[in-house]
Each structure stands twice: as C-alpha cells, then as structure tokens.
C-alpha cells in the first residue's frame, strides 16, 4: 500500500512525479544512444568498464529506473531486464519510449527497499542515481543483496563523498573549494529549495554496509569530468571546472558472496 511507504519515499515519489516532464527530453536523448554512458558527464562505459562484459541471458534489475534508458541499454546487450521506480509519471515516459523504440521489458511501480521478488532472482542489480541516491542505503543495499544470486553483481553510481561535502546547502549552486558540512554522520541530506530527500554515506560507511550485507567490493571508480562534458544539468555546468580537479561522481562495483 502507498500509505505504508516511508515518509521520504512518498516525498521522493511526489518530487519525481513533479519533475518528470522536465526529464522527458534527457530520457529521449539517452534512449537514442546505442552505448551506455554514466552520470551527469555522460562518460562511456567503454571507458569506465563498470558493467559486466557479457550480459546475454542474464537477469538484471534497475533500482530506480526513471525513464529506463539504462534498462534499455542492458536489454540491447541481451539481458532480461526489470526496471522498477516509485514514480508513475517517470514510468509512463519509459513505457512510451519502449513503444517508440520497439523494445519490451518489465517495468514495475515499487520501492527498491522492498522488492516483490524471491531471494536470488537476479544476476545484476544496477542503480545510476536511482535508489542509490533516493532510497535509504541501510534498506536498499540489503534488499539488493537478497535478490541477487551468489556471484551476482551490484553496480551503482552516486555523487562522490567529496562533492557532497563541498556542495552549498542551497540546491543548484556550484561546488565550493572548501568543505561545507561535516564528514561524520553523513546519511540523510535535504537541500534548501528542493522537496526531495537524498542519502549520502562516507566511504567507510559504504564499505561496512556492503560487507555486512554480503558483498565483496571489486572496484570504486572515481569519475573525472571530461574537457567537454556532455550534461543537461545546470548545476553540473557551473561545477565542471571543479569536477576536472576532483571526483564529482563515483561508481561502486561489488559481488554477492
């Protein structure tokens, strides 16, 4: 039941329902790409090598898929994909783009912290600023571990710890070159001027959480903004020079024990 969702999940659902129309064009642009790219800078996976090499026949789930462009990239590589999201407005755009591109895979309106699948259902779980940013990691990471098979892979992208520490409190402003908040006690973050609730952890907290949930960490990829970053995000444009010097995004890759 929707009323049983945690307060922050309901807030983020409503937040993304309201933002959905503004993210239609970026979704359309991403669906038209043939190769996966990551994050606000659009760095190709061919360069970062975050995804498993062979996805043919693998069961995959995207946790917080939005317009489901990443799910589409996985499906084109032969994976059997499920995309889940709490925002029906985002999923409506995803379904339209499925029809336009002639690509079918399951899309489900649900919360990544409580998935309607049996244990050990998937080989790959992925989140690119989906559940990895908008769900409580102390809930969604153990749930991802539950639905992954032994040897399965979790790959997720988040804002870097350093960027989070250097961002001003007001949403949309560029990153500072000085620290703006304490590093200890990171978890729930609410920016001034936005209705959503984000979640950020320190590196040590991510390591402890992943290992406690049954994962072995395989890689931590810190992303450098390219000289000519391909981004549709206004705050990222003003942060581009900062992100050339320090990592603004990071991809975690872990294997289920």
C-alpha positions in Angstrom: 0.0 0.0 0.0 1.2 3.5 -0.8 0.4 4.7 2.7 2.8 2.2 4.1 5.8 3.7 2.3 8.2 5.6 4.5 7.8 9.4 4.6 10.9 10.1 2.5 9.8 7.5 -0.2 6.5 9.3 -0.6 8.2 12.6 -0.8 10.6 11.5 -3.4 7.8 9.8 -5.4 5.9 13.1 -5.4 9.1 15.0 -6.2 9.9 12.9 -9.3 6.2 12.9 -10.4 6.5 16.7 -10.5 9.9 16.7 -12.2 9.0 14.0 -14.8 8.0 16.3 -17.6 11.3 18.2 -17.4 13.3 14.9 -17.7 11.4 13.7 -20.8 13.9 15.2 -23.3 17.0 13.8 -21.5 15.3 10.4 -21.4 14.6 10.6 -25.1 18.2 11.6 -25.8 19.5 8.7 -23.7 17.2 6.1 -25.2 18.5 7.1 -28.7 22.1 6.3 -27.7 23.4 2.9 -28.6 26.1 2.6 -25.9 25.8 3.1 -22.1 27.2 6.2 -20.5 27.3 7.2 -16.9 26.1 10.1 -14.8 25.9 13.8 -15.4 29.0 13.9 -17.6 27.9 11.0 -19.9 31.2 9.2 -19.6 31.1 6.0 -21.8 31.0 2.6 -20.0 33.6 1.5 -22.7 36.0 3.9 -20.9 35.0 3.1 -17.3 34.2 -0.6 -17.7 31.8 -0.7 -14.8 29.3 -3.1 -16.4 30.0 -6.8 -16.7 31.3 -7.8 -20.1 28.7 -10.4 -21.0 25.1 -9.7 -20.3 23.4 -12.1 -22.7 20.7 -14.1 -20.9 21.5 -12.5 -17.5 18.6 -11.5 -15.2 19.1 -7.8 -14.4 17.2 -5.2 -12.4 17.5 -1.5 -12.4 16.7 0.0 -9.0 15.0 3.4 -9.6 15.0 3.3 -13.4 13.3 6.7 -14.1 12.7 6.8 -17.8 14.5 3.4 -18.0 17.2 4.4 -20.5 19.8 2.3 -18.6 17.4 -0.7 -18.6 17.1 -0.2 -22.4 20.9 -0.3 -22.8 21.1 -3.5 -20.7 18.3 -5.1 -22.8 20.1 -4.3 -26.0 23.1 -6.2 -24.7 20.9 -9.3 -24.2 20.0 -9.0 -20.6 16.5 -9.9 -19.3 15.7 -6.7 -17.6 13.2 -5.4 -15.0 13.1 -1.7 -14.3 11.5 -0.5 -11.0 10.6 3.0 -9.9 8.2 4.7 -7.4 7.2 7.5 -9.9 4.3 6.5 -12.2 5.0 9.6 -14.3 8.5 8.6 -15.0 7.4 5.0 -15.8 4.8 6.5 -18.2 7.6 8.1 -20.2 9.5 4.9 -20.1 6.6 2.9 -21.5 6.1 5.4 -24.3 9.8 5.2 -25.2 9.6 1.4 -25.2 6.9 1.6 -27.8 8.7 4.1 -29.9 12.0 2.1 -29.9 10.3 -1.3 -30.2 11.9 -2.7 -27.0 10.0 -4.6 -24.4 11.0 -5.4 -20.8 9.2 -5.3 -17.5 8.5 -2.0 -15.7 7.1 -2.1 -12.2 6.0 0.7 -9.8 7.5 -0.3 -6.5 10.0 0.7 -3.8 13.6 -0.5 -4.1 13.7 -1.0 -0.3 11.1 -3.8 -0.6 11.1 -5.7 -3.8 8.4 -8.2 -4.8 10.9 -10.9 -6.0 12.1 -14.1 -4.4 15.6 -14.5 -3.0 18.4 -15.0 -5.6 16.3 -13.8 -8.6 18.9 -11.7 -10.4 22.5 -11.8 -11.7 22.9 -8.0 -11.9 21.4 -5.1 -9.9 22.2 -1.6 -11.1 21.4 2.0 -10.0 22.5 5.2 -11.6 21.2 7.9 -9.4 18.1 5.9 -8.7 17.8 4.0 -5.4 21.5 4.7 -4.9 20.6 8.4 -4.2 16.9 8.5 -3.3 16.5 5.4 -1.1 17.9 4.7 2.3 21.1 2.7 1.7 20.6 0.8 5.0 17.4 -0.6 3.5 18.0 -0.9 -0.3 21.5 -2.4 -0.2 20.5 -5.4 2.0 17.4 -5.8 -0.3 19.7 -5.8 -3.4 21.8 -8.5 -1.7 18.7 -10.6 -1.0 17.5 -10.7 -4.6 21.0 -11.2 -6.1 22.3 -14.7 -6.7 25.7 -15.8 -5.2 28.3 -14.3 -7.6 25.8 -11.7 -8.8 27.0 -8.1 -9.3 25.8 -4.8 -7.8 26.8 -1.6 -9.7 25.7 1.8 -8.5 26.6 5.4 -9.2 26.4 8.2 -6.6 27.7 11.7 -6.0 31.2 11.5 -4.7 31.7 12.0 -0.9 33.9 15.0 -1.6 31.3 16.7 -3.8 28.7 16.2 -1.1 30.9 17.7 1.5 31.7 20.7 -0.8 28.2 21.5 -2.1 26.4 24.6 -0.6 23.2 24.0 1.3 21.1 25.6 -1.5 20.3 23.3 -4.3 21.6 24.2 -7.8 24.7 26.2 -6.7 28.2 25.2 -7.8 30.5 23.2 -5.6 32.8 25.1 -3.3 36.6 24.5 -3.0 36.1 24.4 0.8 34.2 22.0 3.0 30.6 23.0 3.7 29.4 20.2 6.1 30.8 17.6 8.5 32.1 14.3 7.1 31.0 12.4 10.2 27.4 11.3 10.5 26.5 11.5 6.7 23.2 9.9 5.8 20.0 11.8 5.1 20.5 15.1 3.2 17.8 17.7 2.3 18.9 20.7 0.2 17.3 24.0 0.6 14.9 24.7 -2.3 14.1 21.1 -3.2 11.3 18.8 -2.0 13.3 15.6 -2.3 15.4 13.6 0.3 18.8 12.3 -0.7 21.1 9.8 1.0 24.9 10.0 1.1 27.4 7.9 3.0 31.1 8.2 3.8 33.4 5.7 2.1 33.9 3.9 5.4 30.2 3.6 5.9 29.7 2.3 2.4 32.4 -0.3 2.9 31.0 -1.5 6.2 27.4 -1.6 4.8 28.3 -3.5 1.7 30.4 -6.1 3.5 27.8 -6.5 6.2 25.2 -7.1 3.5 27.1 -9.9 1.9 29.2 -8.2 -0.7 32.8 -8.2 -1.7 33.9 -4.8 -3.1 35.5 -5.2 -6.5 36.1 -1.6 -7.6 35.5 2.1 -6.8 35.6 4.2 -9.9 36.1 8.0 -9.3 34.9 9.9 -12.4 36.7 12.9 -13.7 34.6 15.3 -15.8 35.8 15.4 -19.4 37.1 18.5 -21.0 33.8 18.9 -22.9 31.3 17.4 -20.6 28.0 16.3 -22.1 25.5 17.3 -19.4 21.9 18.6 -19.2 22.2 19.5 -15.6 22.5 23.3 -14.8 24.4 22.8 -11.6 26.9 20.5 -13.3 27.7 23.1 -15.9 28.8 25.5 -13.1 30.7 22.7 -11.4 32.6 21.4 -14.4 35.9 23.0 -13.6 35.7 21.7 -10.0 35.0 18.2 -11.4 38.0 18.3 -13.6 40.2 18.6 -10.5 38.2 16.4 -8.0 35.8 13.5 -8.5 32.2 14.6 -8.5 30.8 11.1 -9.1 31.8 7.5 -8.1 30.7 4.1 -9.2 30.8 1.2 -6.7 31.0 -2.3 -8.0 30.5 -5.3 -5.6 30.0 -9.0 -6.0 27.5 -11.0 -3.9 29.2 -13.7 -1.8 
